[in-house]
Every structure is written in structure tokens, then in C-alpha cells.
Amino acid sequence: MEQPEECFDPLQFAVDLDLTKSTDENTDEKVYISKSLIDRANGSSYIELASTKVTCAIYGPRETSSSSDESYSKCLLETSIKFSPFGRQKRIDPLLVQYDNDDDCEEAELCSRLEEALLPCILLHKYPKSQIDIIIDVIEDDGQHLLSAIILSATVALIDACIELYDTVVAKSLKRDQSLFTLCYMPNLAQVSCLFFDGEATPAELDVLTDEAVKQCQLLHKAICKVVISDLKAAVTSNGKII
């Protein structure tokens, strides 16, 4: 294969990112992000958001067994979310959990919300006649940050798997009284991927929650960029070219 006429250093596109400040000092919860942890997966990640801990593994794109017309034109997403028995204060009995047959279970609802958040950001038409499997394992759930941690872990794992994206999807969950507000945001496009709200609030209160969530999403996006660029520098250095 011939070398391309012109090559670009991907690190040059990171010059406008202010990554010198500690993200932990700016976000209202501590966040830890790591990737490339599962060897046999095409991409993987581990997220700690406050006290919530989630892992994600990406398998694919691979040939799909579906015969639907939709699969011929674009890639299909298959999601799976499972809780560790010790993931919550009350232990979950794995023998009593049904993941595949109950469409009304919490896992099915989380899978639906995850797909709704990710579909606008993935270039599905780039992978026709194929599917991407997203496997989420919830290690610990603090009751507030579960959905945002799941979406963050899937986004980082997609980046690790080199899946082409329009933008990264960053999610932030805010709890007010008995209401839970989750915003999924694409920072570079300045667009909301989707929004989930369980509870009651006035339009003015929703505006305040949205503004706060967008600010927190931008900080979380900066943390993701920091991890990706750090790993990229390490990979380049290990190949004998020190930046």
C-alpha cells in the first residue's frame, strides 16, 4: 500500500482544548475514565462517576444475522445492560432477574434510552449489513448517575473501537428533590442528543437544569478528550516517536 501524499498529526487538532486544568476541581462529582481494558473487545471503557461504576465493551462492527431492509442500508445497534449482584444497597439475586423476556424491566428501559442517546452520533451508514454490540456491566449504582455513566462509558468505548462518530455524546444527570433530569449533549455540534426527565418541574426550572447540565457536559467532554489524547501520546511514544 502506498503512503498517502499528505499526513496529519491528530494531536494538532487538540491545541484549542484547555486540558491543563484539573477536571475534578470543576465538576460537581469526581470522575474517572479509562479505556482499552478488555483485550478481546474491539473497544472498552471503565467509568467512575461519583459512586457509580460502569464498564462497557464494544464488539463489532460485525456481520449481522438480521434480514431486515434496514440492516442492508445501515448498521444495527444491539445493547445489553446487566447489574452486578452487589451493585446496589439491596443485593440482586441473579437467579430472579430476566434480561431477555421482560420488555418492562429496568434493563430494557436503560437499553432503549442508551440507543436513543447514541443513534444521532454514530455514522451508521458507514457500516451497512453489520451490527455493533454494546455490552454494559453495572458494578455499582448510587441511584443518581447510572444513566449518565452508562452513556459516557459507551461513548468512550466507541471511541476506543474507532467507530466513526459525528460527535461524542456526553450525559449528565441532575437530581432535584424527587426528580431526575438527564441531558445527553454533543459539545462540538452544540446539539442535544436527547433528554430524559422523571418528575415534575416548571419550564423555568427545566431551563435552569438544562443550562447547568450543558456546563457539566462540557467539562465531562474535556475529561474524555484528556484521556484520549493522553493514550494517543503514549501510543506514539511507545512506537519510538516522542512528541
WOFENZI-V535303 format. One record per residue. N is the residue number from 1. RES is the residue in one small letter. D_FIRST is the distance of its C-alpha to the first C-alpha in Angstrom with 2 decimals. Layout:
# WOFENZI-V535303
n=N res=RES d_first=D_FIRST
n=N res=RES d_first=D_FIRST
This chain:
# WOFENZI-V535303
n=1 res=m d_first=0.00
n=2 res=e d_first=3.79
n=3 res=q d_first=6.57
n=4 res=p d_first=9.05
n=5 res=e d_first=12.18
n=6 res=e d_first=14.49
n=7 res=c d_first=14.62
n=8 res=f d_first=17.81
n=9 res=d d_first=19.72
n=10 res=p d_first=21.05
n=11 res=l d_first=24.27
n=12 res=q d_first=25.27
n=13 res=f d_first=26.15
n=14 res=a d_first=28.69
n=15 res=v d_first=30.90
n=16 res=d d_first=33.44
n=17 res=l d_first=34.03
n=18 res=d d_first=37.21
n=19 res=l d_first=36.34
n=20 res=t d_first=38.83
n=21 res=k d_first=41.72
n=22 res=s d_first=42.25
n=23 res=t d_first=41.67
n=24 res=d d_first=44.23
n=25 res=e d_first=46.95
n=26 res=n d_first=46.31
n=27 res=t d_first=45.91
n=28 res=d d_first=49.11
n=29 res=e d_first=47.69
n=30 res=k d_first=45.62
n=31 res=v d_first=41.98
n=32 res=y d_first=39.52
n=33 res=i d_first=35.86
n=34 res=s d_first=33.37
n=35 res=k d_first=30.13
n=36 res=s d_first=27.85
n=37 res=l d_first=30.98
n=38 res=i d_first=30.37
n=39 res=d d_first=27.74
n=40 res=r d_first=27.34
n=41 res=a d_first=27.11
n=42 res=n d_first=24.00
n=43 res=g d_first=25.99
n=44 res=s d_first=29.51
n=45 res=s d_first=32.16
n=46 res=y d_first=35.72
n=47 res=i d_first=38.13
n=48 res=e d_first=41.64
n=49 res=l d_first=43.50
n=50 res=a d_first=47.09
n=51 res=s d_first=48.23
n=52 res=t d_first=45.77
n=53 res=k d_first=42.96
n=54 res=v d_first=40.13
n=55 res=t d_first=36.90
n=56 res=c d_first=34.13
n=57 res=a d_first=31.34
n=58 res=i d_first=28.61
n=59 res=y d_first=27.27
n=60 res=g d_first=24.67
n=61 res=p d_first=23.56
n=62 res=r d_first=24.40
n=63 res=e d_first=25.71
n=64 res=t d_first=29.23
n=65 res=s d_first=32.27
n=66 res=s d_first=33.98
n=67 res=s d_first=34.81
n=68 res=s d_first=35.90
n=69 res=d d_first=34.80
n=70 res=e d_first=33.70
n=71 res=s d_first=31.04
n=72 res=y d_first=29.32
n=73 res=s d_first=28.84
n=74 res=k d_first=28.13
n=75 res=c d_first=27.79
n=76 res=l d_first=31.00
n=77 res=l d_first=32.25
n=78 res=e d_first=34.25
n=79 res=t d_first=36.23
n=80 res=s d_first=38.51
n=81 res=i d_first=40.86
n=82 res=k d_first=43.14
n=83 res=f d_first=45.75
n=84 res=s d_first=46.53
n=85 res=p d_first=50.16
n=86 res=f d_first=50.97
n=87 res=g d_first=49.09
n=88 res=r d_first=52.32
n=89 res=q d_first=55.84
n=90 res=k d_first=57.08
n=91 res=r d_first=55.24
n=92 res=i d_first=53.37
n=93 res=d d_first=54.19
n=94 res=p d_first=50.92
n=95 res=l d_first=53.03
n=96 res=l d_first=54.47
n=97 res=v d_first=51.24
n=98 res=q d_first=49.79
n=99 res=y d_first=46.27
n=100 res=d d_first=45.44
n=101 res=n d_first=48.72
n=102 res=d d_first=50.29
n=103 res=d d_first=48.85
n=104 res=d d_first=51.39
n=105 res=c d_first=50.46
n=106 res=e d_first=49.13
n=107 res=e d_first=45.71
n=108 res=a d_first=45.26
n=109 res=e d_first=46.35
n=110 res=l d_first=43.93
n=111 res=c d_first=41.03
n=112 res=s d_first=42.05
n=113 res=r d_first=42.21
n=114 res=l d_first=38.84
n=115 res=e d_first=37.17
n=116 res=e d_first=39.10
n=117 res=a d_first=37.89
n=118 res=l d_first=34.16
n=119 res=l d_first=33.72
n=120 res=p d_first=33.90
n=121 res=c d_first=31.06
n=122 res=i d_first=28.31
n=123 res=l d_first=25.99
n=124 res=l d_first=27.04
n=125 res=h d_first=25.77
n=126 res=k d_first=22.15
n=127 res=y d_first=22.83
n=128 res=p d_first=24.85
n=129 res=k d_first=26.42
n=130 res=s d_first=25.98
n=131 res=q d_first=28.16
n=132 res=i d_first=28.17
n=133 res=d d_first=30.88
n=134 res=i d_first=32.57
n=135 res=i d_first=34.95
n=136 res=i d_first=37.51
n=137 res=d d_first=40.01
n=138 res=v d_first=42.94
n=139 res=i d_first=44.25
n=140 res=e d_first=46.97
n=141 res=d d_first=48.35
n=142 res=d d_first=50.75
n=143 res=g d_first=51.81
n=144 res=q d_first=50.33
n=145 res=h d_first=46.63
n=146 res=l d_first=45.34
n=147 res=l d_first=43.67
n=148 res=s d_first=42.14
n=149 res=a d_first=40.81
n=150 res=i d_first=39.30
n=151 res=i d_first=37.50
n=152 res=l d_first=36.32
n=153 res=s d_first=34.99
n=154 res=a d_first=33.11
n=155 res=t d_first=31.57
n=156 res=v d_first=30.39
n=157 res=a d_first=29.04
n=158 res=l d_first=27.09
n=159 res=i d_first=25.55
n=160 res=d d_first=24.78
n=161 res=a d_first=23.13
n=162 res=c d_first=20.86
n=163 res=i d_first=22.63
n=164 res=e d_first=22.45
n=165 res=l d_first=25.93
n=166 res=y d_first=27.95
n=167 res=d d_first=29.83
n=168 res=t d_first=31.17
n=169 res=v d_first=34.47
n=170 res=v d_first=37.10
n=171 res=a d_first=40.47
n=172 res=k d_first=43.86
n=173 res=s d_first=47.06
n=174 res=l d_first=50.48
n=175 res=k d_first=53.76
n=176 res=r d_first=57.01
n=177 res=d d_first=60.10
n=178 res=q d_first=59.31
n=179 res=s d_first=56.46
n=180 res=l d_first=52.73
n=181 res=f d_first=50.39
n=182 res=t d_first=46.58
n=183 res=l d_first=44.31
n=184 res=c d_first=40.57
n=185 res=y d_first=39.04
n=186 res=m d_first=35.73
n=187 res=p d_first=36.21
n=188 res=n d_first=33.56
n=189 res=l d_first=34.69
n=190 res=a d_first=38.31
n=191 res=q d_first=38.88
n=192 res=v d_first=40.72
n=193 res=s d_first=38.80
n=194 res=c d_first=42.06
n=195 res=l d_first=45.39
n=196 res=f d_first=47.64
n=197 res=f d_first=51.29
n=198 res=d d_first=53.80
n=199 res=g d_first=57.24
n=200 res=e d_first=59.37
n=201 res=a d_first=59.06
n=202 res=t d_first=60.18
n=203 res=p d_first=57.78
n=204 res=a d_first=58.46
n=205 res=e d_first=57.58
n=206 res=l d_first=54.31
n=207 res=d d_first=53.42
n=208 res=v d_first=54.06
n=209 res=l d_first=51.99
n=210 res=t d_first=49.07
n=211 res=d d_first=49.14
n=212 res=e d_first=49.31
n=213 res=a d_first=46.51
n=214 res=v d_first=44.18
n=215 res=k d_first=44.92
n=216 res=q d_first=44.24
n=217 res=c d_first=40.98
n=218 res=q d_first=39.76
n=219 res=l d_first=40.59
n=220 res=l d_first=38.85
n=221 res=h d_first=35.73
n=222 res=k d_first=35.88
n=223 res=a d_first=36.14
n=224 res=i d_first=33.00
n=225 res=c d_first=31.07
n=226 res=k d_first=32.50
n=227 res=v d_first=31.27
n=228 res=v d_first=27.71
n=229 res=i d_first=27.42
n=230 res=s d_first=29.08
n=231 res=d d_first=26.67
n=232 res=l d_first=23.69
n=233 res=k d_first=25.32
n=234 res=a d_first=25.99
n=235 res=a d_first=22.41
n=236 res=v d_first=21.23
n=237 res=t d_first=24.18
n=238 res=s d_first=23.53
n=239 res=n d_first=20.09
n=240 res=g d_first=22.02
n=241 res=k d_first=21.84
n=242 res=i d_first=25.32
n=243 res=i d_first=26.03
